[in-house]
């Protein structure tokens, strides 16, 4: 008897990572996507292992980072493009306390993988406007997000696993596990911010957080590191850089704004003395969660529908390993991390 397929709804980084895990475990699946993803495609894909506010390691980074490196390396082998690009982050300290935090933690063993010990060159660095000194974050990287998702779409199309269409919730019958009358073993929603409209998971505290970036041209900004303080720079091609990103919770549109452009220009002018010219601007909507933990799990009352969403600003770091954990949960009923499992919100349904 032919095994029923799993249906994935959404082909951003969450859906693509899950699709690759199902593929490598020989599980039949199909992906439905409208082809208009405005989060994963527009994301800069910066992988920063640190949280600068208190100079702490990013949550579970010691697990996420090595797994992500292998995941993107495997994708390179399969699809022929390089997606994972190591690049150190040059953090310009925002105040004396931030510098003090760095000095305190740089000699702690668990931080030595990520914080390069400061020396005089860091204090005297002239690539940034330098008041309190700078530090170099090691093991940072960025992902070629647009190329990755373009190649993922090509792979899904060539293997006849992709439907390009906008999902209509009325076409889903969760009780019978069907989409447009076709039966599926399980239906997994990886919709990004569109999940706000999902009638089965709309009790979850998903937020649509708008972010804008600009592209600039400069012959002076360093291509060997990402500058960071209130904004970041990332080289994209010769003399061109992405600069981001803004956060807006009260604007669900995908229109770029003069306010965001001015904000990013101002931050960049306060970060570096280098001259630049703005050449482009983009907007996207991040799927974020109030407690900063993704939304993963099974619907409490309907046994065959699931959610894998809310990866937020660190999606490209977390998605590879979380997709494995989601696959283990779906196929083998291996429990999810309690910080991620949507059971933490079940009481909202009562």
N, C-alpha and C positions, 0 to 999 in steps of 0.2 A: 504494500500500500504506500502510495506516494506521501512523503512527509509534508505537512502544511508549512507554508512559508511564514516567516515573521515579517510584519510590516513596520517599517521605520518611517515616521512622518517628520521630515525636516532633514536637510543635508548641509547644515553648518558643521562646525568642527565636532560637535557632539555626535551628530548622526553619522558623519564620515568615520570617526574613530570607532563607533559601535559597529558600523558596517564592516570595517576591516577585521575586527575581532570575530564577527560571525562568519565571515568568509574563510578565515584561517582555521576555523573549527568546523568547516564544511556544513554549516547550517544554512538552509535555503532562506532567502530573504528578498525583499523588494523595498525600494525607497521611493517615497512620494515627496516632491519638492516643487515649489512654485517657480524656482529659478531666479528669485529676487531676494536673496539673502543680504540684508543690510547690516549685519553684525559681524559674522565671521569673515566675510570677504573684505570688509573695510577696516577691520582691526589691524593694528600695526604688528601684532604678534610678538611683542616684546616679552621676553622671559627674564624676569628680575627675581633672583632668589631671596631678596631682602625686602623688608618693610621698613622704610626709613624713619617713620615717626618715632620709634624707640629703638631703632637699629636691631630689629629682631629678624630671625629667619622666617621666610614665608611658610605658612602652614604646610606641613608634610613635604617640604621641598626635597629632603634627603631621599624620599621615595619617588616623588614625581619626576625629578629632573633626570636621573639615569634612565628611567623608563621612557620618558619622552624622547631622549636622545636616540634610543634604540628604535622606537616607533617611527620617528621621522627618517632614520637611516634605512629602515626596512622599506619605507615608502619610496625612498630614493632608488633603492635596488629594483623595486617593482615598476616604477613609473619614469625613471631616468632623469629626474631633476633633483637638484639639491635644495632642500627646504630648511634645514637647520643650520643657522649661521652663528657661530660663536662670536661674541663681541663684548668686551668689557664695558661696564658702565662707569663713567666718571661722575661721581656724585659731588656736587658743590654744596658744602654744608650750609644749611639755612641759618644756623645759629650756633653759639658756643656749646650748648647742651648736646647738640647732635654730634659735634666733634668729640665731646667727652664720652658719649656713648660708644662711638667707634673705637676710641683708644682703649676703653675698658674691655671691649669684646674681641678685639683683634687678636689677642693672645689666648683666648679660650679655644680649646681644641676643636669644638664643634663648629666654630665660626671661621677657622683658618682656611676652609675650602672656599669661602666666599668673600672674606675681607682681607685684602692685601695690606700688610703692615705699612703704616704711613712713614714716609721719609721726607726730606727737604723738598724734593721735586713736587710732592703732592701739595705742600703748603705754598709753593711758589708757582704753581701751574698757571699759565697765562692763557689757556684755551677757554677759560671761563672767567667771569667777573668774580674775583676770589677775595672774600673778606675773612672767612673762618677756615680756609683751607679746603682741600678736596680729598676724596678717597676713591680707590679703584675697586669696584665689585667684580670678583672673578666668577667664572662659570655662568655668566649671563649670555643671552643669545637672542636672536629674533628668527621668526618663521616667515618664509615667503608665502604669506597667507593666500593671496589671490592665485598664485601658481598652483599651490597645493589643492585648493578647492576646484580649480579648473581641471586639473588632472584627475581628481576624484570623480568629477562629473563624467569625464571622458571614459574612465574605467567602468563606472556604473552603466553608462549608455552602451558601451561595447559588449558588456556581459549581460545586457538586457535585464538589468535590475533597477532601472530608473523610470519613473513616470514623472514627466514635467507637467504638473497641474496644481492648481490651488485647491487645497483641501476644503471640502464642505462637511461640516460636522454632521449634517443631516444624512450624509452618505455612509456614516459609520453606525453600525448596530453593535454596541458593545456586548449586549447580552448573548448574541450569537457569534460574536467575533468576526463580523463581516465588514468589508469596505466595498461599496457599490455591488453588494450581493456576493462578493467573492470571500470565501472563508480564509481566515488566517489563524495561525496558532496563537499569536500574541500581537498586540498593537502597542508600539512604543512611541510616545510623543517626545520629539526632540526639536521643538518648534521655536526655540528662542523666545523673543518677546511676544510673538503671536500667541504664545501659551496663555496670555492674559484673557483670551477669548474662549479658552477651552472649557466646555461645560462640565467636564468631569474632574478637572483639577483647578477650578477657579477659586477654590477656598485657600489655596497656597499663596504666600506673600511674595509672589513674583512681581518685580518692578521693571518698567521700561526706562532705562537710563540712557539718555541721548549723549553721544560723544562726537566731537568734531575734531578733525585734524587738518593741517595745512601742509602743502608741499612747497618747499622753498628751493631756490637755486643759490649756491654760495661757492666761491672758490677758496674760502678760508676755513670753514668748519672742518674739524677732524673727521676723517672717514674710518679711523681705526678704533673709535670708541663712541659710545652713546652718551651724550651730555645729559645731565639730569638735575633739575631743581625746579619744581612747579610745572615743568614740562620736560619732554625728552626729545632728542634728535636721533634719527635713524637714517643711515645712508641707504638710498634705494637704487641709484645709478650714478654715473659720473656727475659730480657737482650738484646732485639733487638729494633732498632729505625729507623724510616725514617728520613733522613736529606735532605732538599731541600731549595730552588729549583733554578736552573739556568734559564736564559732567553737568547734565541738566535733567531734572526730574519733573519739570512742569511743561515740557515741550515734546509731544509724541511725534512731531513731524520729522520728515527726512530732509527738510530744507536746510541749507547752510545759512548761517546768520553772520551779520556784521559784528555782533557782540562777541561771538566766539572767535572770530578772526582777530579782532582787536585784542582779546584776552591772550591768545596764543602769541601774537606779535609782541605784546608787552612782556610776557614771561620770557620769551626768547631774548629780547633786548636786555633783560635783567640777568640773563644767564651767561651770555657770551658777548664779547666786544666785536665779533665778526660781523661783516656786512652780509646782507641777504636780500633776496627778492621773492615775494610770494607768487607762485605760479598756479596753484590749484587749492581746492578746499573740498572736503568730503564730510558727510555725516552718516552716522550709523546708530543703531539702537542696541544697547547691551541688555541681555537678560540677567538681572541681578536679584539678590535676595537680601532681606534685612539683616539676617545673621551671618551673611557672607559665606554661606555654605550652600553648595548646589542642592538641587531637588531631585532625589532619586528614590525609586521604589514602585510599589504596586498600589493600585487603587484599593482602598479598604473594603469596598463592597463588590467590586467587579474583578474577578480573578485574573482576567486575561488582558488588562490594559495597564500600562506602565508609563512612567515619566522619567526622562533624563534631560534635565534642563537647569538653567540658572547658574551656568559656569562663570559668568561675569567677566571681569577684566583679566583673570588668569586662566582663561579657558584653554589656550594653547599649551600651557604647562600641565594642567590637570587632566584634560580630556583623555589622553592616551591610557593612563592607569585607571582612571575612573570608569572608562569604557570597559576595561577588562573586569573590574569589580562588578559592573552592571551586568556584563555577560555571565559571570559566575553566578550572580543572583538569579538571573532569568532562567538559566539552563540547569543549574545545580542547586538552587535555593540556598546558596551560601550567604549568610546574613551580611547586610551592608553595614558600614560604619554608622554608628548611632547618630553621629553629627550630620550625616548626609541623608539618612532614611527619612522619608516624608512622614513616617509614624510620629515624628516629633510634632506634627501639626494635625494629627487626627482629631484632637479635641475640638478643633475649629469647626468640624462638621456637625457637632452635636447641638 
